[in-house]
Amino acid sequence: MALFALRLGPLLPASPHRRRILRNRCPGRIVASNATTPVRDGGAAAVVWFKHDLRIDDHPGLAAAVAEPRRPVVPLYVFDRRILAGYSDKMLELLLFALKDLKMALKSQDSDLLVGLGNAEDIVLKLVKEVQAGLIFTEEEVEYRLRNVVANVESSLSNGSFSWGSSPKIVAWSAPLYDYKNLKEVSTSHDQFLKTKLPMATPLAAATLPALNLGLDTGSVPTLEELKGFLKDSRTPEDNWVLLKNTSARSILKKMLSQKKIKSNTTLSTTSDDNIEDITMDSGTSGRKIINSMFASENSLEVRGGTDITLDALAAYLRYLEGTGNASWQELHDKVRLAETRDGASFYTLFGPAIQLGVISRRKAYNDTIQYEKDRNAGFLSPFGYSTPTVKAAVDAICLMEWYWLLALKSQVSAEGNYPTRIWRWKGYLVQYTFVGNEGPAVLLVHGFGAFLEHFRDNIENIADMGHQVWAITLVGFGKSEKPNVNYSELFWSELLRDFIVDVVREPVHLVGNSIGGYICAVAAGLWPSLAKSLVLLNSAGSVVPNYSFVPLSEERRTSWLSRLQAQLLLLFLRSRVEGILKEYYPTRTERVDKPLVDQIIRASYDPGAVTVLESVFNFNLAIPLNFLFDSFGGKILVIQGMKDPLTKSEASVTMLREHCSKVQIRELNAGHAPHDEVPDEVNTLLCEWMKQIEVKPALEKTKAI
């Protein structure tokens, strides 16, 4: 018995002409938002290609597909390794739960979900020819990798030959929370966006599908082990690093301290030296078996299943303060207490994966939340805030996710800035980055606190022009990347860098970081040395500790009302004085503090979640000594120090480095805290000379060996 109906052999890398399709979109492509009117075509059927929209409820693409009477509608899901890249085992398991429920929901209407395994472009083309489809409905994507997959499908269709004539068209749809008319006119300033008071879009009713009577072998949803086996078999040599993601930064650090017999304020979670992992705490339930559980396991905190299960869980979440005699609702209430590591953090922990998979739409979750709030208040919304903390948590989280999705989508449909903006999803959060250069060693540029990838505005292209592939990332919590309600720390961001190098860059990089970005680079290089060719610190945070014998590790702490108040006051102060503060950081060239730089910093300060990020300042514990991280890395290190930095005592820092880090090379510049932006030409020259020196040595050694 074949496991998959549409398995088409091994995955193949996209050809160059397909990769270029992102810039040269298929002319037959249609973009529809909330489409419910019939979309006509020359073919006999419509394919609905599910990706991150695993539902029938509030599905504009499905609604548009069934709007044309008597047209066969063929639902399809493709297990494409590029779409599943970055999924943890937990997310894969939740995906399978959602697909099984979607398949059951479709079968209840005499339809079904076709399941394919392989390259989406091959599977879609084969299915289109088999059912003579004229339209393919699929959700508009913001992630670069997924947009590339869709572009490959477009190219495959445009280059194909079809017995009924013209090539099928792709209808890209979206389900925005806000009812805007033109995305290009939507402001990127959250403050200005709120002032426009856009109406909220109404969720669509669940679509009714026609019976699927095409004689197709629809295939079955695989087991988790079968899916993991497929992904393992389709790995390329570059994917071998994926295993590095299995162990947390905290676990590796604990193991390193233990091996070097350095005292710490924590002990190892497990006695295993081969697989040090933080032990997941028990879920807190009594251990009883709950019938029809909303969770995959007793220890799981993520709601699993399809639309009905998730909406039932949402109803239970909103009614957390009311109590319940329902066993499954009580189980969810137990999970809320475990997931509420910060005020409001429980919503994303419980429902984030379901929203990411599209089991429910953001606007459906918002609509049900607001309706519950109105029911509690005689049909009205109070101007003084929401009546329960769970309602506030849900509204805040949904609106935050929607805002960063809008920013991400807008960056893909309209040119912004000097560099192409790409989107990567990390742990469900949208991260912005850029890539410039065609060949040469890879360089990853990491900004400091409050900045963004554009802070390297005069470094990116110049370094690329000197023969490098340049990557620059905006860390989670900054710029136009998502600012979720999480505990921010140096270990959190170091794992982000690790996963970015593993999943996106896919080769060792020269790690270059400024300020706290430099410290995060040092942590990443120290914990995962194989990922870094060299380490370059630009006025880095952190300190050198002679003869370190004790390294305290930061603990995740619940923030207090005081720290939140302090963050709000600090944010107001920084907004009012941002230009003056920046000029102090640029003592030799204050003219570099121009309007675009100031405007971008102020814009980001109004983003939802900005206060949460600023709260982390009061909890930072950059206690891991730089010299400990340098020793752990063991590679080449360059420190570029602006000697007029008002934030650090540059003379003392350089002296400590020379005394206790003899292998570190140091270059002093007549600049302040951000030398890469204040004197970019000098920094670019130093960086390229440094990387040339690093790259030449292996080449010489290889030549001698020959």
N, C-alpha and C positions, 0 to 999 in steps of 0.2 A: 504493500500500500504506500503510495507516495505521500510524503508528509506535506509537501507544498505543491499546489496546483501549478504554480508559475515559476518554478525554479529554472533559471536560465544559465547555469554554469558559474564559473568563478568571476569575482568582481575584477573589473579592469579600470585602470586610471583614466581619467577624462583626457581626451585629446586636446591639444592646444587650441584648435579652432572652437571647441565646445566651451573652453574656459573663457574665451573672449566674448561669448554670447551675453554675459552680464552687461557688457557695454553696448552690445548690438542686439537688442531684444527682438524676438520674433514679431514681425509686423502684424500677425494675426492675433496677438495677445489682447485680451480684454481685461480691464480692471473694473470690478464691481464691488460695491459696499452695500450690504443689506439688500442684495438683489433678490427680488421676489417676482419680478415680471419675467415673462418667457424670454429666453435667449435662443434664437433660431440658428440652425446650422444645416450643413448639407448631408451629414451622416444620419444614421438611423438611431443612434443611442448616445447617451451621455455617461461619462465616467466621472464618479466623484472620488477623487484621490485623497484619502484621509492621511494626515501626518500628525499634527498636534491639535486635532479637532475631533476627538473620539467621542462623538455624541450625535444624537438626532435632534435634541432640543436646542433651540436658538442657533441654528446652523444655516446662515444665509446661502452658502453654496449649495447645500442640499435642497433648500427651499426653491432656489432658482432652477435647479435641475429638474425638479418634479413639477414646475409650473407649466411646462409645455405638455398638454394632454397627449396621451398615448405614446409618449417617448419612453423607451426602456432606460432605466437608470441602473448603472452598475457600480456599486460601492467597492473600493479597492484599498487595501493597505499593503505596503511594501516594506519588508525587513531589509533595508538598505544600510550597510554598515556605516555609511557617511552620515545618515540621519541619526543613527544610534550612537555615533562617536561621543564619548564622554559620559555615557550613561553608566551609573554605578549598578551593581547587581540588584540593589534595592529598587532603583528606578526601572530596571528591566522587569523585575517582578511586578511592579505596579502597572507597567505598560501592558503586560500579559493579562492581568486582572481586567483592565479597562477594555482591551480588545475582545475578551471573552464575553463581557457584558454587552458590548456594542454588537457583536455577532448575534447574540441572543435577541437583542432588541430588533435587529433587522429581520431575523427569522420570524419573529412574531407578526411581521407584516408580509410574510411570504417572500421576503427578499433575503439577501445574505451578504456577507462580507467576503470578497475574494482575498485570499492571502497569497502574497508572492514573496520570494526570497531571491535577492540579487540586486543588480543595478536597476534603479527605477526607470532609466531611459529605455532599457531593453524590455522590461516587463510592461510598461505602459504602451510602448509601440506594439508589442505582440497582442495585448488585449484590445487595443484600438482597432487593429486589423481584424481580429476575431469577431468583434461585436459591431464593426463598422460605425465607430463613434465619431461624431463631429465636434464634440466639446469635451474638455476635461476641466472639471471644477476643482480648484485647489486653493487652500488658504494662502494669502500673501505672507511671505516670510521676511523676517528682519535679519536672521543670522546669515553670515556670509556663506558658510558651508552649505546651508540648505538652499539659499538662493542660487548657488552654483549647481546644485542637484536639479533644481527646477529649470535652470538655463540649459542643462544637458538634455533634459526631456524635451524642451522646446526645439533645440537643435536637431534631436533625433526625429521629431515629428516633421520639422520643416524640410529635412533632407529625405524623408521617406516617400514612397509612392503608394497611392491608395486607389483602389478600383473605382471608388465613387467620385474621384476628382480631386478637389482641393484638400489641403492639409487641415487636420483638426486644429481647433483653436483652444488655447488655454484661457479659462476665465478665473482670474485671481480675485478672491473675495476677502473681506475682513469683517469683523464684528466689533467695531469701536464702541467704547462706553459713551463717548461724547458725539453728538450729532453735528459734526463739522461738515462744511461744504467743500472746502479746498484745503488739503493738508499743507500745501506750501504756504498758506496764509496763517497757519496756526503758529502762534508765538512760541519761541523756545524759552522764554522767560515764564516760569510758573506763576509769578506774581501777575504779569500781564495776562496770561492765559486765564486765570481765575476771574479777572475783571471783565472778560468777554461774556461770561455767564452762558456758555453754550448749553443747550438743552441736553438731557440724558437720552440716549437711544433706548427704545423699548425692545426687550427680548422678543424674538419670534417664537411662535408656537411650534411644537414638534412637527416635523414634516411627516406626511403620509406618503409612503413609497408605493409605486406599482409593483405587482408581483414580478419576480425575476424568473422569466420563463425562457432563458436562452440556452439551456442545456449545458451550462458551464460547470466544470469541476472546481468548486470554490476553495478547496483546501481547508486545512485546520490550523488553529493557533498552536504553535509549538509549546513544549514545556520549557521551563527556565533552563534546564540543563542542555536541551537541544539548541536553544538560542545562543547560549554561551559557547557551545561547541562550534556553531556556525561562525560567530564573531572571532573566535580563536583561530579557526582555520583560515579566515580571510585576512588575518593580520599580515602586514608587511614588515620587513626588518626594522623600519622606523617605529613600529608599534611596540617593540620590546620594552620600551621605557614605561609602558602603561602600568607595569607592576610596581613602579616607584610610587604610584598614587595610593597603594593599598595601605600604607602605614602613615599615620598622622605625624606632623612635625613635632608635636609634643612628645609622642612616643619615642621617636628617633633621638630627640634631645635628652630624654631621660636615660636612654640606653647609653649614649655617649658619655654623659656625666658619670654613670655607674662604672663604665669601663675605665675611665680615667681617674676613678676614685675621688671625684669632686663632690663635695657635699652640696645638697640642695634642700629646699623646703618641701619636696615631695619625694615619694618613693615609687618604684616601678609598679605598674599595674599588674604585671604578670611575671612569672619566673622564666618564661621562655626567652632565650637569647636570639632565637632564629626569627621569631615573628612577634615582636613587641607591639602590642596593640592596646589602646585604651579599652577597658572592659565596659561595654554598654550597661548602664545601670538597669535593674529590673523595672518594668513599667509601673510598678506600684499597685497593680491589681492583686486581688486576693488569690489568684491562681486558678479560679474556677473557669470552666469552659463555657464561653458565652455563645449561644446559638446566634447565627447570622451576624457575626462580629463585623464591625466596620473596618477592622484592621487586619493586616496579613498575619500578624503574630501578636502574642501577648506583649512582647517588648517593642513592637513597632509604634511609632508616633504619627505615621502618615496614614491618612484615610485612603482606603483602597476601594476599587470597584468602579462601577459605572455611574451614570448620572443620578439614578434614583438613590443609590447608597450615599453618594456625596451630598445630595440635597437634604437627605434625612439627617446626615451628620451635621450639616450646616444649621438646620433647624435646632438640633440638640445643642450646638455650640452657642447659638444666640440666646438660648434659654438656660444658660449655665446657672444663673442665679436663682432660677425657679425650682431647681431640684426635680427629680423624676423617679418613678418606680419602674421605668422601662430599663431592662438590663443593658441593652446596647447603648442607650443614651447615658446611663450611669458609667459605662466603660469609657465613653468619650469624655465625660466630665472628669474622670480620673486622669485621662491623658492631658486635659487642659492644664491641670495643676503642674504636671511634669514639664510641659512645653513652655510654660510662661516664665522663661528665664529672664525676660525683660517685660515691662508693661507692653502688652499687645503682641509680643513675639509668638504667642501660641497659634495665631491664625495662620501665619505663613508655614509654620512647622507642620500643622495638621493638613492644610488645604493647598499649600504651594505646589506640590507635585501634581495634584489633580487638575489645578488650573493650568500648569505647564503642559500637561498632556491633553488639555482641552476637554476633559470629562465634563466640566461645566465651564461656561464662558464667564469672563470677568463681569460682564454686565448682568448676567443672570444672577450671579452671586450678589452683586450690588443691589439689584432690584429686590431680591428676596429679603435682604438685610434691611433695606429702607422700608419695605412693606411691613416687616415685623415691628420696626420702630414706630411706624404710624399706627399700627394696631394697638400698641401700648399707650399711645397718646391721643386717642380719639380721632385718628385720622390726620394728625398734624405732626410737623417736625419742630422741635423746640429750637429757638435761636440761641439757647444757652448751652448747647451740647447734647450728646446722646445719653440715653437713660441708663445704659449698662456698659461696662467696660468691654464686653465682647462685641457689641455693636460697633463701638468706636474702633476697636482693633480691626474688625472686618472692613469697615469703610476706609480707614486709613491705609490698610494694606492693599486693597483693591485699587484705590485711586493712585497709590504710589506705583504699583505695577503698570497701570494703564499709562501713567505719565511717561515712564521710561520706555515703554513700548512705542509711544507716540514720538519721542525724541529719536529713538532708533529707526523707526520707519521713515521719519522725515529726513534723516541723514542719508537714507538710501534713495529717496525719490527726488531730492534737490541737492545741488552742490553746496557744501558748507566747508569753508576753510580752504587751505592750500593742499590738503592731502586727502586721498580716498579714505573714507570712513568705513570700517568693517565692524561687524558685531559678532561677538562670541558669547555663548551662554555658559556660565560657570555656576554650578550648583543651583541652577534656576535663575540666576541673576544676569542681566544684560550688561556686557562689558564692551566698551568701545576701544578700538585699536586701529593702527594704520600700518601699512607695509609699503616700503619704497625700495627699489633696487632689483636688478635682474640676476646678479651673480655675485659671488664672493662670500667671505665669512659673514655669519649672522651676528647682528648686534641688537641687543634689547635695551631700550632706554626707559628708565623708570623715574617718574617725577617725585616731587616732595609733597608734604602735607598741604592740602588746599589747592594744589596745582592739577595739571592734566597733561595729556600727551602734547598738546599745542605749546606747552612751555618749552619744547625742543624745536620751536618753529624755524630757527636758523641752523639747526644741526642735522635734521633728518635728511634733507635732500643733499646737502653738502657732503655728508659722510657717505651716502649712497653713491654720489658721483665719483667718489674716490675708490670705488670698487667694493662696496659692501651691500649686503641685504640688511636693511634697517627696519626693525620693528619698534614701535612705540605704543605703550599701553596706558589707558586711563584706569587706574585701580578702582575696584569697587569702593564706593563711598565718595568719589570725587568726580569733578567735571560733569560729563553727560552720561557716565556709567551709573548703574543703579545704586541707590543708597538704602539698602534694606535695614530692617530693624534687627540688627545682630550685634554681638559683642566684637568690636574691632580690636585687633591686636597684631603685633609683628608676626606671630605665627600664622594667623589667619591670612595675612597678605602674602607670607612666604609660600603658603600652599597654593595661592592663586598664581604666583609666578611659576612655581613648579608645574602646575597643570597647563599653564599657557605654553610653556616650552615643550612639554610632552605632547599636547593635543594640537597645537597650532604651528609652532615653529618647526618642531620635529627634528631638530639637530642642536648640538651644543652651541651656546651663544657667549659672546662677550657681554657680561652683565654690567651695565652702566647705570648708577643711581645717584640722585641728588637728595640731600637732607635725609629725611626718614626713608625715602626711596632707596638711598644708599645702604642704610641699615638693613632694610628688608632684603636687598640684594645680597648683603653679606650673610644674612641668616639662610637664605636659599642656597647660596654657594657652600656654606658650612655644612648644611644638612644633606644636600644632594650634589656632591662635588662633580659628578659625571655630567651634570647639565651645563656647567660653566667652563668655557675655555680660559677666561680670565675675569678678574673683578676690578672694576674701576669705580672709585668713590669720589663724588663731587661734594665737598663740604658735608660729609655724612654725619648723621646723628649717631649716638652711641659713644662709648668711651673705652679707653684702654685701661685695664686693671692689672697692675703688676702682680705676679705670683698668685693669680686667682686660685682660691681654694674653696670658695663658696659661691654658687650661682643660683640666686633665687629665681624661681619661675613664676610668672604672673598667673594668677588664678582668675577664672571668669567670675566676675562679681556682678550682682544685680545693682544697677545704678539707682541712686536715691533721687528724691525730688530736689535735693539741694544741688546735685551735680547737673540735673537738667536745667534748673534755674540759672546756674552759673554758665552753662553752655548757651542759653538763650541770650543772656546779657553780653557774653563775649561775642556772639554773632552780631548783635546790634552794634557793638563797639567797632568790630572789624569792618563792617559795612561802611560805617561813617568815616573810617580812617584808612581804608585799604590803599589808596594811592600814596599817602604819606608814609605808611609802613613799608610799602614796596620800595620806595625811593631810598629808605634807609638800608635796605638790603642790596641796592645797586649803587654803592657810594661813588664809583668812578664814572658811571654812565647813567645818570638818572633819566636821560631821555629815552632809555630803553623801556621805562615804565610808561607805555603808551596806552591809548584808549582801548584798543582791542584786548590787551592783557587785563586791564582793570575791569572792563565790562564782562569778560568771561568769568572772572572770579566772583563778581557781584551776582551775575546770573545764577551761578551754581549755589550761591548762599541762600537762594529762595527755593531751591528744589526741596520737595518732600523728603525727609530723612536727613537733611543737612545738620539739624540740631543733634540728632543721634550720633552722627560721625564726630561732631565737635565734642560731645560728651566723652569720647574715648581719650581725649587729651588729658582728662583728669584721672584716667585709669591706666595710662601708659606706664609700662615698667620695662624700659629698655636696659634690663640688667644683665643680659648676656654680653660679656666683654667682647669687644671687637677682636682682640688678640686671640681669644678662644676660638672665635669663628674663623679667623685667618688660619690658625693652626689646623682646624678641622678641614678647611678647604684644601690647603696644601698646594694651591696653584699660584700663578702669577697675579700680583696685586699692585695697582697703581692708585695713589691718592692724589687728586688734584684739589688744592686748597686755595680758596680765595682768602687772602690774608687780612682783608678788611671786613670780615664777616661780623656783624653786630650781634649775632645769635650765639656764637661760640668764641672762645678764646683761642684764636687760631695759632698763636705762637706756642701756647702751652700744649695744644693738641698735637702739633707737628713735633714738638720736643718729645712727647710721650711716645709717639709712633717711632721716632728714630731710636729711642732708647730701648724699646721693648718689642719692636717689630722690625728687625734688621733686614728682612727679606722684602719689605714693602718699599716700592719706589715712590718718591714724593716729588711733586712739582708745585711750586708756589706761584700764585698769580696775583696781580694787583687788581683784585676784584672782591666782591662781597659774597653773599650767601648762595647766589645762583650764577656761578661763573660761566656756565654753559650758555646762558641767555644774555649775560652782561658783556662778556667778551667771547662770543661764539667762534670767531675765526681762530683764536688762540687755542681754545678747547678742542675744536675740530682737528686742528693740526696735531695736537698732542695725542688725541685718541687714535687717529689714523697711523701715526708713527708707532704708537704702542702696539696696535693690533698687527701691523706689518711685522714688527719684531717677533711677536708671539707666533705668527703664522709661518715665518721663514724658517724657524728652528726645526719644526717637524719635517718640513720639506727637505732641508739639508740632511737631516738624519736618514730620511728615506733614500736620498740620493747616495749617501755613503754606503747604505746597506746593499744597494744594487751593485 
